[in-house]
Amino acid sequence: MATLGDIGVGAAINILSAFVFFLVFAFLRLQPFNDRVYFPKWYFKGVRDSPTRSGAFVSKFVNLDYRSYVRFLGWMPEALRMPEPELIDHAGLDSAVYLRIYLIGLKIFVPIAFVAWAILVPVNWTNNTLDIAAHLKNVTSSDIDRLSISNIPEKSQRLWTHIVVAYGFTFWTCYVLMKEYEKVAAMRLHFLATEKRRPDQFTALVRNVPPDPDESVSELVEHFFLVNHPDHYLTHQVVYNANKLAKLVKKKKKMDNWLVYYENKLERSKTSVRPLMKTGFLGLWGKKVDAIEHYQSEIDKLKKEIPEERERVSNDPKSIVAAAFVSFKSRWGAAVCAQTQQSRNPTIWLTEWAPEPRDIYWPNLAIPYVKLTVKRLIMAVAFFFLTFFFMIPIAFVQSLASLEGLEKAAPFLKPIVELKFIKSVITGFLPGIALKLFLIFLPTILMIMAKFEGYASRSSLERRAASRYYLFTLVNVFLGSIIAGSALEQLKTFIHQSPSDIPVTLGVAVPLKATFFITYIMVDGWAGIAAEILMLKPLIIYHLKNTFLVKTDKDREEAMDPGSIGFNTGEPRIQLYILLGLVYATVTPVLLPFIIVFFGLAYVVFRHQIINVYVQQYESAAAYWPDVHGRIVSALLISQLVLLGLLTTKKAAQSTPFLLALPVLTIAFYKYCQGRFEPAFVRYPLQEARMKDTLEQVREPNLNLKGYLQSAYVHPVFKECDEDDDDDDHYSFEKYENESVTTVATKRQSRRNTPVPSRMTGGSTPSLPEAVEDLQP
């Protein structure tokens, strides 16, 4: 069992690690040859050039100004200097609101920590329950346990203090959440009202277009919207299944990179010996061939295959999927279409707001809509088994990361692990780092699962992966760490327990794992956040590409890999710390300062990264905030149930029932916020759309909106192909633009979806021109 001394050793190791990371970062960021790694965002914005220095040759690669090294932590105040409105203009609303999640942590836990240390810690410390238990029952405990509720005896009147404080913590947390929800909703509406023109503001994504034997998908879409939205429909772009073409283009890019690499290698070699390679798997075996000739021949083959595949996609009706991007003359018209039901059959002509073009995940648009439900059911089952069976290796690694487990697995190490310093390292550092290493590949697995489910935008993929990651950490990191046993034993325990016993089980186990979570916070939340700013992987990859592949400034720009905020991994981690803080605030308050350090450090680090490094792949205007709010409320409910179960074990029969009102009030608060603020994140007000349209018409009365929109949602692979073959007009993506511009006459005799005679009358519903002629005298 870890003591305060062991926690101190772990804290010293992690603080030292974080300091070393900051020191190395401060040195690397000042070197001219690393400028594109640590400030790529400014390069993409075109406001920064490669540093050029006069003087010695070495000064072009190494910063020789000693004064810049003295201020090695100067990046911290610089990161805090940019005001939030300027940050929104610079990085977007998604990034600015993401930083507010860290501020929420500080707003919630700084006052809570002050109250807990001023009230709960003295109440817990001034008891001698654990001392008596150690004397009479030979029960072991640590200094941390004496600061927790474990030191309160059963049926003690002091438990009323924890109940009153729990009410205070809940009301304060709800107040902060409500104010933040209100603030973020206002920021979103203001951002949408002042945002520059974007194609997605005028466009709806239509899916599950019903098949028609008389008309193509393009003709059917145009006919449907000309009839049902005659005053607002402008143009449309059907969706092509160009996944195979995209793979060929991607393969050609890879071959081009290898060709450039070997050509550069030949140019830099002092001999005229041409480079060789093996054609087998990963170049480990197979026939030796001339590398340049091999890749040149592969590229020539792809240059023939790509136009053939593009021709097949353009001419094969089966390449057109039952979906389209439909654009309107105004934002108001797009809002009406995207937010209403289009047909009496609610399973066809499904409309939603189109993602912005850079946000679209094109491979998933080719998935038939009817398959999505099956795919998501399969992934739900797969995620269930992944979550529970992942406990087995985690439990195994955690057992080895403890003193008892290590001595049992390797008895010959017992004399070493019993040394005081080694013991402190194992109990105060090793469990956290073991769990951190084991979760490295989890985000990749969850993102693959989200892509398999068929979500059509990168933002929805990240939100889905984030929700799965949060559930996984809740079950494995939180519940899996506090409840002993293998995955099957834990599952069996929960299944066979009555729901009323689960809070009791958690209440007993939670105080015992406070030290483990402290070590995890220090490893992941202190040293891990400091390592984030070092950007070791992008640094290595950039210099490898710059050395072997870069020939032009465009190549150098493509070599930069700034990354993004990583909502699918960062937000669940924040939620885990919020959960730990709320759970342990009334149970073991000593954990709160460690969480506060995490939120403060992470806010500064990620603010610096968002300003100088990260380039967002999309802008959703903080559409993810309802998920953030809901997960914090769920953490609040879990903390209340844990405290309820813990007080039950303390046999506080008189005081425990007073806690039952807390979950009810919390759920009522969530419902209120859901009804009051969530609509701003789900629907776009028609009033706002009309105001924005009116202002635009006054400012730009001659705007050619059709020309602006008609190529916005062309599959990017067609544009990439045309960039590679500018002279080939036959395959230009203008073909795909013009397809949605031409007005087509309907080939059907019915305005409805079915062209066959009516079963009721035996005749066909008249077409629109026929109906007009009948009405004329």
KAZI-V953967 format. One line per field, one symbol per residue. ss: DSSP state (~ for helix, > for strand, _ for the rest). psi: psi as a letter, one per 20 degrees, with the letter a starting at -180 (. if undefined). burial: I if it has 9 or more other C-alpha atoms within 8 Angstrom, else O. A space follows every 50 residues. Layout:
ss: ???
psi: ???
burial: ???
This chain:
ss: ___~~~~~~~~~~~~~~~~~~~~~~~~~~__~~~~~~~_~~~~~______ ______~~~~_____~~~~~___~~~~~~~~__~~~~~~~~_~~~~~~~~ ~~~~~~~~~~~~~~~~~~~~~~~~~___~~~~~~~~~_____~~~~__~~ ~_______~~~~~~~~~~~~~~~~~~~~~~~~~~~~~~~~~~~~____~~ ~~>>>>>_________~~~~~~~~~~~~____>>>>>>>>__~~~~~~~~ ~~~~~~~~~~~~~~~~~~_______>>>__~~~____>>>~~~~~~~~~~ ~~~~~~~~~~~~~~~_~~~>>>>>>>>>__~~~~~~~~___________> >>>___~~~>_~~~~___~~~~~~~~~~~~~~~~~~~~~~~~~~~~~~~~ __~~~~~~~_~~~~~~~__~~~~~~~~~~~~~~~~~~~___~~~~~~~~~ ~~____>~~~~~~~~~~~~~~~~~~~~~~~~~____~~~~~~~~~~__~~ ~~~~~~~~~~~~~~~~~~~~~~~~~~~~~~~~~~_~~~~~~~~~~~~~__ __~~~~~~~_______~~~~~~~~~~~~~~~~~~____~~~~~~~~~~~~ ~~~~~~~~~~~~____________~~~~~~~~~~~~~~~~~~~~~~~~~_ __~~~~~~~~~~~~~~~~~~~~~~~~__~~~~___~~~~~~~~~~~~~~_ ____~~~~~______~~~~~~~~~____~~~__~~~~~~___________ _________________~~~~~~~~__
psi: pprhgghgggggghggggggghggghghhiphijhigilhhhghijjprp ppqrbqhhiihpojohhhhhlijihghhhihpqgghhghgirhggghghh hhhggghghghghggghhggghgghjrkghgghhghjlpqrrhhhiirih jprqkqiihhghgghggggghgghgggghgggghghhghgghhiqrpqhi hjqqpprlpqqpiiqrgghggggghhgilhihpgrrorpqnkggghhggg hhgghgghggghghhhhiqirjpqqrrqiapjjhrapprpgghghghhhh ghhhhghghhhgghiohiiprlqqopqrirhghhggghjrphqhoiirlp qrppqqhiipnhhihipphhigggghgghgghhghgghiihghghgghhh jrgghhhhhnhiighgiiqgghghgghigggghghghijgighgghhggh hhikqiqhghghgghghggghghggggfghhipqrrghhgghghgiqqhi ighggghghghijghghghggggghfhghhhhihlgghgggghgghghhp hrhghhghhpnhaailhihgghgghghgggghgigigniihghhhggggg ghggghggghhhfpopirojlkiihhggghhghhhggghghghghghhhj kmhhhghiihhghghghhgghghghghhhhigqpphggggghggghhghm hkpnhghhhhjhkpphhhhhhhhhmhinhhjqihghghhihppqppiqiq iahpiqqphgiirqpqrghhhghhiq.
burial: OIIIOIIIIIIOIIIOIIIOIIIIIIIOIIIIOIIIIIIIIIIOOOOOOO OOOOOOOOIIIIIOOOOOIOOIOOOIOIIIOOOOOOIIOOIIIIIIIIIO IIIIIIIIIIOIIOIIIOOIIIIIIOIOIIOOIIOOOOOOIIOIIIIIII IIIOIOOOIOOIIOIIIOIIOIIIOIIIOIIIOIIOOIIOIOOOOOOOII OIIIIIIIIOOIOOIIIIIIIIIIIIOOOOOIIIIIIIIIIIIOIIOIIO OIOOIIIIIIIIIIIIOOOOOOOOIOIIIIOOIOIIOOIIIIOIIIOIIO OIOOIIIOIIIOIOOOOOIIIIIIIIIIIIIIIIIIIIIOIIOOOIOIII IIIIIIIOIIIIIIIIIIOOOIOOIIOOIOOOOOIOIIIIIIOIIOIIII IIIOIIIOOOOOIIOOIOOOOIIIIIIIIIIIIIIIOOOOOOIOOIIOII IIIIIIIIIIIIIIIIIIIIOIIIIIIIIIIIIOOIIOOIIOOIOOOOOO IIIIIIIIIIIOIIIIIIIIIIIIIIIIIIIOIIOOOIIOIIOIIIOIII OOOOIIOOIIOIIOIOIIIIIIIIIIIIIIIIIIIIIIIIIIOIIIIIII IIIIIIIIIIIIIIIIOIIIIIOOIIOIIIIIIOIIIIIIIIIIIIIIII OIOOIIOOIIOIIOOIOOIIOOIIOOIIIIIOOIOIOIIIOIIOOIOOOO OOOOOOOIIIIOIIIOIIIOIIOOOOOOOOIIIOOIIOIIIOOOOIOIII IOOOIOIIOOOOOIIIIOOOIOOOOOO
